[in-house]
């Protein structure tokens, strides 16, 4: 394994997730949360839900990266999480209405049938479904596609048609979910991706017959230390405040790396 440190941009989007999770946990009175699937996207997996854990929710991680579970222990919230391996995300076996919230961070677009997956997420949730997705309506997206073309990297970032907020909102409505809230998050002011990191990761883990699922970096995740000490860089806190204050709607969409759609069973 080669050592990889998550860069400050990845650390920032994890910080934004912490803020969003706390807000949703409070506003929606969340207690039982499932993240499905819970592997990573060009970053360490199985740590995206720590915000819900810190907010006091009980979290179930489906098909996690077990080597990253150390983060939950370091933050002393390991009692708030359980892991389940080998789950078919289209037919999970969970009873109807088991969780308050079913959610995923970015990787759901890698699935072959996202519409069928969303119906299963709706079935196992008693109240809410949340999907967070890469945003193609920002200048980093065409640059990303160009990098893949120039270097000959296969596209392994999911079905790009789902990286548009209007498509995902329609998908929620087609599944019988009421779109309660949507918006743009992770808006740091620079395009996503910047370039060199993406090229390095593809060269090391995504080419020559390798795939991120079979060959993974040895990730170092700076956000764990920040959360553990509750000491975050000043720029991160200031940027995060603006990000959360104006998250709803499409105002920030042209420069946001991510967007989210929250649906309810009503």
N, C-alpha and C positions, 0 to 999 in steps of 0.2 A: 504493500500500500504506500502511496505517496501522500505526504502531508499537504493539506490544503487548508488555508485559513479563510473563513468567510470574510469578504471585503466589506468596507463600511456601508456600501449600498445595500447589501443583503442584511447587515445588522440593522440598518434603518428600517427596512420593511418589516423585520421582526419586531422592532419597537412599535411601529404603527399597529401591527397585529395585537400586541399587548393592550394598547389603548382601546382598540375596537372591541376586543373580547370583553374587557372590563365594562365598557358601556353597554354592550348587548346583554351581558350577564345581569347587570343591574336593571336595565329597562325591561327585559323580558322575563325576569325572575327565573333564570336558567339554573337547573340542578343536574340534569343528566344530559351529557353531550357525547356524540359519536363523531369521530373524524374518519372518513372512509373514502378511498384508501389513505394511508398516512405516510407514504414514502416521500422522498425529497425531489425537488426540481432544481437541479444545479446548485444544491445546497443540502445540508444535513436534514434528513427526514425525522419524523416522529417527535419534533419539538415545536411544531406549529401551534399546538393546542396548549402550551404552557400558560398562556394568558387566561384560558378558562380554568386551568388548575389553580392558578394564583387567585382567581376570583371565587374560589370555593366550589367549583363544579366537579362532579365526578365524570371522568373522561374515559371513553373506550376508544382505543386505537386499533383500527383494522389493518392487517397486513403491514405492520410497522417495520422499521429498521432497528432491530433490537440493540445493536451496538451503540445507538444514540440515546438509549433510555437512561444512561448515566446522568443526563441533564436533569431529569425529574428528581433523581436522588440528591444531586447537588443542591437543588432548590428546596429540598425537604418537602416535596409534594408527591412523592412516590405512592403514598396511600390514596391519592386522588385519581390514579390511573390504572387501567388494566389493558392488557394487550391480547389480541386474538389473531392467530395466523391461519393462512389457508382458506380464507373466506371468499366465496364467490360474490362479488359486489352486486350481481344481478339477482341472486337468490341467496340472501344472507342466512336465512333460518331464524332471524329474530322475530319475535311476536310483533303484531301490529302495535303502533303507538307506544314504543318502548322508551324513546328518548325525547327530551324537550327540544333538542336541536340536532339535526344531522348536517354536517358541513364538510367541505373539502377546500384545500388550498392548491389551486392551479392544476394538479395532476389529473383531475377528472377528464380533461380534454384528451388525454392519452387513450381513453377507453374506446372500444370499437363502437359502442352503442350508448352514447350519453343520455339519450331520451329514455331508454329503458332503465338506465342507472338512476335517473332522477325520479322515476316512478317508485323505485325501491327505496330511495331516500325518503320520499314522501310517505311511503307505507310504514316505515319503521319509526318515523317521527310523529309524536303526538301533536306538535305545534308548528315547528319552524324548520326551514331548510335554507342554508346559506352556502353559496358558491362564490369563491374568490378566484379571479381569472386574470391572466395576462391581458393587457390592453393594447390592441393593434392600432388604436387611433392616437398614436403618438410617434414622434419622428424616429425613435429607436427601432421601430419594427422593420421598415424597409432596409435600414442599415443591417439589421440582423439577418434578413433574407439574403442580402448581398454578400455578407460574410460566408454564409453557407454555400452560395454559388461559387464564389471566388476560390474557396479552399476545398470545395468538393465534399463538404460534410453532409451526410444524410440528415434530413429534417427529422428530429426526434423530440419535438416539443409539442406534440399533440395536434389535434385538428384545428387549424387556425380559424376556421369559420366560426368557432365558438368563442373567439377572442374579441367579440363585438358585443357591446352591452345590449343593443336592440335584439340581437339573436337570442341571447340568454334570457332576457325578459320574456320574449315570445315563447321560449321553451318552457319557462315556468307556467305561463298561462295555459299552454297546451297540455301541461301535466295536471291542470286543475288547481294550481297554486295561485293564491293572490299575491301579487308583488306588493310588499309592504314598504320596502325601502330599497334604494339602489344608489350607488355613488362611486366616486373615484377616490382611491387612496394610494399611498406611497407616491407622493408628488414632491420629489426633492429638488427639482429644477434642472436636472440633467437627463438626457435621453437614456433609455434602457434598451439593449446593453451598451456599455461603453466600448467593448471590442476585445481587447487583449485577453481578458479573463475568459471570455467565452471561447476564443480560439484555443487557449491553453487547455481548458477542460475537455473540449472536443478532441484535441490531439491526444490527450492522455487517457481518456476514458470512453470516447464515443466513436472511434474509427478503427480500422484494421481488424474488423470482426468483433471488436469489443463493444460492450454496451454498458450504460450506467447501471443497469440492473445486475450485471454480473461482475463488473470491476468498479469498485467505489473508492473514492478518496478516504484518507484518514482525516476526518473533518475536525477542525478546531472552531468552536462557535463562541465568539466574543460576547454575544448577548447574555449567555449564562452568567458570566462574571458580573455584568452590569446589573442583572436582575438580583443576583445573590447579594450584592452590596447595596442595592437600591441607589446606585450612583451612575447616572447617565450623563454623557457629554452635553454641555449646554446647547450646542447647535442642534442636537437631536431633539431635545425637549422643545426648543422654540419652533423648529420645523414641524414637529409632531403636533403641536398645538394648532398651528395653521391648518395642517392636514385634516385633523379631526373636526375643527370648527366648520370647515367648508366641504366636508366629505359628501354630503347628500347632493343628488342630482348630477349633472354633467358639466358643471362649471369648470372643474379642474381636469376634465378628461383629456384635453389635448397634450398635457404634459405628465399625466399620471401613468405609472408603471402597471398599476393594477386597478380593477374595478370589482365591485361586489354587487350581488343581488340577494336580497333576503325575501323569502316567500313564506306565506302562512297558509295553514289548512283551515279555510273558512268557507 
